[in-house]
Amino acid sequence: MKKKLLPTQILVGIVVLFFFCAVDAGVPLWTFTPQTPTGLNISSTGTATVQYTLTNQSSKQHSLVLTHILGITQDTSSGNCGNPAILNAQQSCTLSLVISGNALRGNIQGGPIVCEAGNALQCYQPGPGDTLDITVTPSYAYITNRGNNTVSLCTMNATIGTLSDCAPVARDFNNPAGIALNHNVAYITNRDDDTVSQCAVDAITGGLSGCISTPSIFDGPFGIAFHNGFLYITNFNNSTVSQCAVDAITGGLSGCISTANIFNGPIGIAFHNGFSYITNFNDSTVSQCAVDAITGVLSGCISTASIFGGPTGIAFYHGFSYITNFNDSTVSSCAVNIATGALSGCILTGSDFSLPIDVTFNHNFAYITNRGNDTVSRCEIDTTTGGLSTCVSTGEGFSLPYGIAFNGASPIGII
């Protein structure tokens, strides 16, 4: 009789085992609550951060390890989960994931997966709708053309830095000069009608659409840059800098004020380590101003360097500042004092520029627009000395190119 009951007992045991496994699968021992959007588009040269609250839901301590995803690194700095993350019962930490577009090998759907240290069979990921959904988009460059009132769109090769397939993507601007991108919105300064155009940026194709202009509240707007939730515009005609609030949802500008008025033909503007820097074309200097961390107001402006030749664009990269000199067709590289922000030791670097206007950086390359010969120069960078070398023309079809910006790159001083 006992032998006849044995198969039944085995069957019951299997059913019970599957029941408990199903319960365990339905009730994760650690859970993920998104702190940021988990679905996003990222260019091949861009970066982004996704964060979850990781919570140990069990009654005992667990040591948790993130499963490796190519192109994603875990930020374990203070305030975030460690690696491993050692969590007591009901304890939480912030799982911070840094996504690097240049390291991704395609789109990511699913994850992150976190396992018990030393046990690859005990792993969990976020629930449906909360997993990673990362789409890699091409990297694009945008160049304003004052010669034909357009903006050109070029595809960037992230490996060698070349621009190709350049073509006008938006028209009907009014002597466009500066351009900056922020959260899928492009902003272009129009010198002839004293406005700033705001255009939607298609995250996949890079196209610009729905362009609208602000009222004529500027005065010869030229340079444009974002910093800490504000947009700053240099006004060449009245030697001031305007500061505008930016609506986080619509991208609209409001509350524009004159935040400083002691410049001399300001063109380029950039921000670095709590300071703003403005190039003064008329007296060949660069002004350095303190930036209020709350209000964004510029103050205490002083001349930090005066050895330039009609300075126009300015940008920062790896502890050096770079200034384009329109009058003598050169680019200056200056060391930046970490404590005071002062520029010093300025030298000329790079070659073969022609009335350069703007300078910016993307994916370890420098880009300079040349009004004199309708080109864009791409240069390699020595991050130790700050020098530029192997400068070659890239892209095509420009007409008096002025401003240049890249999608996925941090907005810098654009003119």
MARLUM-270543 format. One record per residue (C-alpha): residue in one letter; x, y, z. Coordinates in nm, 4 decimals, decimal comma. Layout:
<pts>
   rest          X          Y          Z
      A          X          Y          Z
...
</pts>
This chain:
<pts>
   rest          X          Y          Z
      M     0,0000     0,0000     0,0000
      K     0,2769     0,2443     0,0873
      K     0,4446     0,1798    -0,2464
      K     0,1199     0,2587    -0,4270
      L     0,0906     0,5935    -0,2415
      L     0,4462     0,7020    -0,3179
      P     0,3816     0,8437    -0,6685
      T     0,0918     1,0471    -0,5307
      Q     0,3085     1,1857    -0,2507
      I     0,5766     1,2810    -0,5026
      L     0,3165     1,4551    -0,7204
      V     0,1813     1,6497    -0,4236
      G     0,5343     1,7520    -0,3263
      I     0,6055     1,8793    -0,6764
      V     0,2837     2,0813    -0,6772
      V     0,3685     2,2367    -0,3396
      L     0,7216     2,3161    -0,4580
      F     0,5912     2,4920    -0,7687
      F     0,3388     2,6805    -0,5554
      F     0,6050     2,8228    -0,3274
      C     0,8320     2,9058    -0,6227
      A     0,5462     3,0938    -0,7864
      V     0,4789     3,2881    -0,4654
      D     0,8498     3,3735    -0,4341
      A     0,8584     3,4895    -0,7983
      G     0,5534     3,7119    -0,7409
      V     0,6895     3,8749    -0,4260
      P     1,0419     4,0047    -0,4940
      L     1,2809     4,0116    -0,2033
      W     1,4068     4,3507    -0,3260
      T     1,2117     4,6048    -0,5258
      F     1,2827     4,9003    -0,7539
      T     1,0954     5,2316    -0,7378
      P     1,1916     5,4754    -1,0181
      Q     1,3130     5,8185    -0,9081
      T     1,3625     5,9349    -1,2687
      P     1,2118     5,8440    -1,6064
      T     1,3360     5,5015    -1,7132
      G     1,2580     5,5366    -2,0830
      L     1,4692     5,7854    -2,2748
      N     1,6510     5,8624    -2,5969
      I     2,0260     5,9175    -2,5812
      S     2,2641     6,0160    -2,8582
      S     2,5781     5,8199    -2,9319
      T     2,7788     6,0954    -2,7613
      G     2,5371     6,1787    -2,4807
      T     2,5102     6,0747    -2,1177
      A     2,2131     6,0317    -1,8868
      T     2,1374     5,9138    -1,5347
      V     1,8542     5,6827    -1,4261
      Q     1,7874     5,6278    -1,0567
      Y     1,5817     5,3779    -0,8576
      T     1,5082     5,3382    -0,4890
      L     1,6302     4,9839    -0,4174
      T     1,4539     4,8355    -0,1127
      N     1,5211     4,5104     0,0720
      Q     1,1703     4,3772     0,1377
      S     1,2811     4,0653     0,3270
      S     1,3317     4,0145     0,6995
      K     1,7061     3,9548     0,6753
      Q     2,0148     4,1308     0,5442
      H     2,1106     4,0956     0,1779
      S     2,4243     4,1840    -0,0130
      L     2,3154     4,2943    -0,3608
      V     2,5185     4,3273    -0,6801
      L     2,4216     4,4928    -1,0097
      T     2,4511     4,2686    -1,3163
      H     2,6803     4,4321    -1,5729
      I     2,5215     4,6080    -1,8726
      L     2,7605     4,7342    -2,1406
      G     2,7440     5,1142    -2,1510
      I     2,5975     5,1515    -1,8010
      T     2,8021     5,2117    -1,4873
      Q     2,6875     5,2329    -1,1274
      D     2,7519     5,5592    -0,9428
      T     2,8545     5,4476    -0,5937
      S     2,9408     5,7936    -0,4614
      S     2,8086     5,9157    -0,1273
      G     2,4299     5,8912    -0,0991
      N     2,3985     5,6084    -0,3513
      C     2,3975     5,2300    -0,3225
      G     2,7385     5,0726    -0,2882
      N     2,8648     4,7774    -0,4890
      P     2,7744     4,5503    -0,3285
      A     2,4789     4,7222    -0,1642
      I     2,4442     4,5736     0,1847
      L     2,0858     4,6313     0,2985
      N     1,9288     4,5279     0,6260
      A     1,5606     4,4294     0,6472
      Q     1,3365     4,7005     0,4931
      Q     1,6388     4,9232     0,4259
      S     1,6694     5,1236     0,1013
      C     1,9330     5,3033    -0,1030
      T     1,9484     5,4925    -0,4334
      L     2,0629     5,2808    -0,7259
      S     2,2161     5,5398    -0,9620
      L     2,2947     5,4291    -1,3180
      V     2,5055     5,6421    -1,5527
      I     2,4381     5,5694    -1,9191
      S     2,7103     5,6528    -2,1732
      G     2,5889     5,6684    -2,5315
      N     2,9342     5,6088    -2,6776
      A     2,9679     5,2768    -2,4896
      L     2,6261     5,1344    -2,5718
      R     2,6083     4,8661    -2,8400
      G     2,2436     4,9158    -2,9208
      N     1,9099     4,9848    -2,7540
      I     1,8366     4,8474    -2,4065
      Q     1,4986     4,7038    -2,3118
      G     1,4823     4,5486    -1,9652
      G     1,6805     4,5512    -1,6448
      P     1,8575     4,6547    -1,4391
      I     1,9041     4,3131    -1,2794
      V     2,0272     4,2961    -0,9210
      C     2,1351     3,9629    -0,7706
      E     2,2304     3,8314    -0,4317
      A     2,6115     3,8407    -0,4150
      G     2,7437     3,4973    -0,5049
      N     2,4022     3,3671    -0,6102
      A     2,3212     3,4299    -0,9765
      L     1,9948     3,2382    -0,9370
      Q     1,8415     3,4873    -0,6937
      C     1,7904     3,7980    -0,9053
      Y     1,5180     4,0572    -0,9558
      Q     1,4498     4,3502    -1,1890
      P     1,1873     4,6298    -1,1895
      G     0,8274     4,5454    -1,2660
      P     0,6621     4,5970    -1,6067
      G     0,6717     4,9614    -1,7129
      D     0,9623     5,0435    -1,4816
      T     1,2441     4,8591    -1,6578
      L     1,5059     5,0411    -1,8650
      D     1,3951     5,1435    -2,2136
      I     1,6939     5,3179    -2,3721
      T     1,6974     5,4131    -2,7412
      V     2,0277     5,5183    -2,8954
      T     1,9838     5,8008    -3,1468
      P     2,2389     5,9347    -3,3944
      S     2,4611     6,2235    -3,2864
      Y     2,3885     6,5444    -3,4734
      A     2,5566     6,8820    -3,5130
      Y     2,3589     7,2023    -3,5693
      I     2,5185     7,5020    -3,7420
      T     2,3565     7,8429    -3,7925
      N     2,4077     7,9965    -4,1375
      R     2,3857     8,3737    -4,1429
      G     2,4358     8,3746    -4,5196
      N     2,0995     8,2122    -4,5967
      N     1,9076     8,2331    -4,2661
      T     1,9053     7,8565    -4,2075
      V     2,0263     7,5968    -3,9597
      S     2,2206     7,3020    -4,1018
      L     2,1908     6,9524    -3,9564
      C     2,4920     6,7178    -3,9877
      T     2,5405     6,3594    -3,8761
      M     2,8455     6,3094    -3,6550
      N     3,0735     6,0073    -3,6632
      A     3,1432     5,9607    -3,2927
      T     3,4619     5,7630    -3,3571
      I     3,6539     6,0014    -3,5826
      G     3,4521     6,3171    -3,5251
      T     3,3654     6,3917    -3,8872
      L     3,0429     6,5656    -3,9941
      S     2,8518     6,4411    -4,2988
      D     2,5159     6,4573    -4,4776
      C     2,4843     6,8253    -4,3880
      A     2,1667     6,9958    -4,5093
      P     1,9387     7,2821    -4,3990
      V     1,6877     7,1511    -4,1470
      A     1,5109     7,4785    -4,0636
      R     1,4731     7,8089    -4,2464
      D     1,3355     8,1616    -4,2207
      F     1,5492     8,2842    -3,9319
      N     1,6577     8,6469    -3,9233
      N     2,0364     8,6684    -3,9313
      P     2,0819     8,3686    -3,6951
      A     2,3942     8,3654    -3,4787
      G     2,3991     8,1662    -3,1550
      I     2,2459     7,8240    -3,0992
      A     2,2061     7,6064    -2,7901
      L     2,0136     7,2850    -2,7216
      N     1,8413     7,1916    -2,3998
      H     1,6048     6,8951    -2,3419
      N     1,5008     6,8486    -2,7060
      V     1,4537     7,2222    -2,7628
      A     1,6843     7,4352    -2,9784
      Y     1,7258     7,8090    -2,9212
      I     1,8596     8,0377    -3,1941
      T     1,9368     8,4087    -3,1581
      N     1,8166     8,6354    -3,4420
      R     2,0303     8,9465    -3,4630
      D     1,8201     9,1462    -3,7091
      D     1,4849     9,1317    -3,5279
      D     1,6147     9,1061    -3,1685
      T     1,4430     8,7740    -3,0963
      V     1,5250     8,4186    -2,9916
      S     1,3655     8,1333    -3,1892
      Q     1,2579     7,8202    -3,0022
      C     1,2284     7,4954    -3,2039
      A     1,1330     7,1410    -3,1088
      V     1,4071     6,8828    -3,1772
      D     1,3071     6,5381    -3,3015
      A     1,5060     6,2968    -3,0835
      I     1,5332     6,0376    -3,3621
      T     1,5782     6,2329    -3,6861
      G     1,7298     6,5465    -3,5346
      G     1,4877     6,7656    -3,7287
      L     1,3698     7,1061    -3,6047
      S     1,0016     7,1976    -3,6171
      G     0,7384     7,4295    -3,4727
      C     0,9828     7,7196    -3,4453
      I     0,8416     8,0244    -3,2669
      S     1,0081     8,3501    -3,1684
      T     1,0075     8,5491    -2,8481
      P     0,9028     8,9151    -2,8527
      S     1,1740     9,1621    -2,9572
      I     1,3102     9,2157    -2,6072
      F     1,6803     9,1759    -2,6830
      D     1,9230     9,4143    -2,8522
      G     2,1433     9,2523    -3,1125
      P     2,1309     8,9077    -2,9436
      F     2,4383     8,7011    -3,0185
      G     2,5750     8,4467    -2,7714
      I     2,3512     8,2019    -2,5864
      A     2,4153     7,9521    -2,3058
      F     2,2284     7,7576    -2,0383
      H     2,3220     7,7415    -1,6721
      N     2,1321     7,6089    -1,3725
      G     1,7831     7,6508    -1,5192
      F     1,8433     7,9895    -1,6791
      L     1,9169     8,0957    -2,0354
      Y     2,1669     8,3767    -2,0915
      I     2,1894     8,5897    -2,4065
      T     2,4590     8,8448    -2,4879
      N     2,3316     9,1691    -2,6429
      F     2,5994     9,3087    -2,8700
      N     2,4274     9,6407    -2,9414
      N     2,3852     9,7634    -2,5838
      S     2,6683     9,5621    -2,4216
      T     2,4481     9,3723    -2,1742
      V     2,3647     9,0123    -2,0852
      S     2,0009     8,9044    -2,0534
      Q     1,8956     8,6310    -1,8115
      C     1,5677     8,4406    -1,8696
      A     1,3858     8,1703    -1,6746
      V     1,3168     7,8516    -1,8738
      D     0,9902     7,6614    -1,8325
      A     1,0866     7,3016    -1,7521
      I     0,7914     7,1610    -1,9488
      T     0,7405     7,3883    -2,2505
      G     1,0910     7,5337    -2,2747
      G     0,9387     7,8819    -2,2956
      L     1,1319     8,1875    -2,1786
      S     0,9995     8,4355    -1,9246
      G     1,1062     8,7006    -1,6766
      C     1,4018     8,8144    -1,8882
      I     1,6124     9,0770    -1,7130
      S     1,9417     9,2527    -1,7757
      T     2,1785     9,0848    -1,5314
      A     2,4953     9,2797    -1,6099
      N     2,5760     9,5838    -1,8250
      I     2,9478     9,6521    -1,8036
      F     3,0624     9,4708    -2,1163
      N     3,1992     9,6025    -2,4441
      G     3,0453     9,4402    -2,7494
      P     2,9766     9,1018    -2,5794
      I     2,9503     8,7998    -2,8071
      G     3,0411     8,4612    -2,6557
      I     2,9284     8,3369    -2,3153
      A     3,0124     8,0209    -2,1190
      F     2,9948     7,8923    -1,7609
      H     3,2592     7,7041    -1,5649
      N     3,2936     7,6205    -1,1924
      G     3,0524     7,8854    -1,0679
      F     3,1736     8,1651    -1,2955
      S     3,0467     8,3084    -1,6212
      Y     3,2808     8,4231    -1,8970
      I     3,1898     8,6752    -2,1665
      T     3,4052     8,7702    -2,4661
      N     3,4181     9,1443    -2,5415
      F     3,4765     9,1916    -2,9118
      N     3,5262     9,5685    -2,9002
      D     3,8167     9,5787    -2,6516
      S     3,9520     9,2231    -2,7030
      T     3,9007     9,1113    -2,3425
      V     3,7201     8,8347    -2,1534
      S     3,5034     8,9280    -1,8536
      Q     3,4675     8,6918    -1,5596
      C     3,1594     8,7205    -1,3349
      A     3,0405     8,5413    -1,0229
      V     2,7060     8,3592    -1,0626
      D     2,4522     8,3567    -0,7797
      A     2,3632     7,9912    -0,7228
      I     1,9978     8,0747    -0,6421
      T     1,9010     8,3744    -0,8533
      G     2,1479     8,3205    -1,1383
      V     2,2402     8,6907    -1,1349
      L     2,5903     8,7832    -1,2560
      S     2,7982     9,0156    -1,0396
      G     3,1527     9,1241    -0,9544
      C     3,2535     9,1181    -1,3208
      I     3,6230     9,1772    -1,3874
      S     3,8501     9,1499    -1,6889
      T     4,0379     8,8210    -1,6574
      A     4,2467     8,8402    -1,9742
      S     4,3107     9,0985    -2,2467
      I     4,5475     8,9509    -2,5008
      F     4,2988     8,8472    -2,7648
      G     4,2189     8,9731    -3,1133
      G     3,8484     9,0370    -3,1475
      P     3,7388     8,7431    -2,9275
      T     3,4094     8,5811    -3,0226
      G     3,3403     8,2242    -2,9054
      I     3,4440     8,0718    -2,5729
      A     3,4191     7,7191    -2,4308
      F     3,5842     7,5058    -2,1612
      Y     3,7293     7,1567    -2,1785
      H     3,9408     6,9592    -1,9287
      G     4,0585     7,2599    -1,7288
      F     4,1332     7,4858    -2,0251
      S     3,9391     7,7682    -2,1857
      Y     3,9331     7,8183    -2,5608
      I     3,8648     8,1534    -2,7265
      T     3,8247     8,2174    -3,0994
      N     3,9938     8,5361    -3,2259
      F     3,8045     8,6724    -3,5235
      N     4,0446     8,9526    -3,6129
      D     4,3565     8,7385    -3,6547
      S     4,1971     8,4004    -3,7384
      T     4,3393     8,2152    -3,4368
      V     4,2247     8,0189    -3,1325
      S     4,3661     8,0878    -2,7838
      S     4,3974     7,8222    -2,5131
      C     4,4224     7,9423    -2,1511
      A     4,4715     7,7598    -1,8227
      V     4,1910     7,8094    -1,5670
      N     4,2682     7,8685    -1,1989
      I     4,0511     7,6209    -1,0067
      A     4,0061     7,8493    -0,7044
      T     3,9715     8,1955    -0,8583
      G     3,8540     8,1085    -1,2079
      A     4,1144     8,3412    -1,3603
      L     4,2530     8,2677    -1,7074
      S     4,6292     8,2672    -1,7551
      G     4,9111     8,1336    -1,9672
      C     4,7143     8,1898    -2,2876
      I     4,8753     8,0554    -2,6042
      L     4,7679     8,0269    -2,9671
      T     4,6806     7,6748    -3,0722
      G     4,5556     7,4948    -3,3801
      S     4,5879     7,6282    -3,7340
      D     4,4207     7,7083    -4,0658
      F     4,1207     7,8949    -3,9267
      S     3,9468     8,1672    -4,1273
      L     3,7640     8,4376    -3,9321
      P     3,6615     8,1863    -3,6633
      I     3,3400     8,2566    -3,4745
      D     3,2303     7,9760    -3,2450
      V     3,4084     7,6959    -3,0608
      T     3,2584     7,3952    -2,8861
      F     3,3563     7,0415    -2,7870
      N     3,1986     6,7026    -2,8337
      H     3,3291     6,3503    -2,7889
      N     3,6929     6,4554    -2,7431
      F     3,7015     6,6787    -3,0493
      A     3,6977     7,0576    -3,0857
      Y     3,4830     7,2256    -3,3498
      I     3,5316     7,5793    -3,4808
      T     3,3052     7,7595    -3,7283
      N     3,4901     7,9667    -3,9915
      R     3,2951     8,2566    -4,1393
      G     3,5805     8,3419    -4,3754
      N     3,5601     8,0267    -4,5887
      D     3,2207     7,8748    -4,4969
      T     3,3692     7,5735    -4,3162
      V     3,3759     7,3952    -3,9816
      S     3,7145     7,2830    -3,8454
      R     3,7479     6,9631    -3,6434
      C     4,0588     6,9439    -3,4192
      E     4,2102     6,6819    -3,1926
      I     4,2765     6,7830    -2,8304
      D     4,5754     6,7289    -2,6043
      T     4,4090     6,7214    -2,2619
      T     4,7448     6,7611    -2,0859
      T     4,8673     7,0767    -2,2588
      G     4,5351     7,2087    -2,3852
      G     4,6687     7,2222    -2,7395
      L     4,4660     7,1657    -3,0562
      S     4,6151     6,9790    -3,3522
      T     4,5299     6,8056    -3,6795
      C     4,2622     7,0616    -3,7565
      V     4,0765     6,9688    -4,0755
      S     3,7618     7,0894    -4,2476
      T     3,4549     6,8704    -4,1971
      G     3,0970     6,8924    -4,3197
      E     2,9790     7,0859    -4,6212
      G     2,7278     7,3344    -4,7613
      F     2,7540     7,6074    -4,4963
      S     2,6917     7,9780    -4,5630
      L     2,8596     8,2176    -4,3199
      P     2,8477     7,9611    -4,0362
      Y     2,8320     8,1129    -3,6884
      G     2,6986     7,9029    -3,4000
      I     2,7437     7,5287    -3,3534
      A     2,5847     7,2894    -3,1033
      F     2,5463     6,9130    -3,0618
      N     2,2567     6,7037    -2,9386
      G     2,3329     6,5003    -2,6285
      A     2,6177     6,7283    -2,5260
      S     2,6110     6,9550    -2,2263
      P     2,5166     7,3077    -2,3374
      I     2,8197     7,5335    -2,3348
      G     2,8800     7,8922    -2,4375
      I     2,7576     7,9216    -2,7939
      I     2,7814     8,2307    -3,0092
</pts>
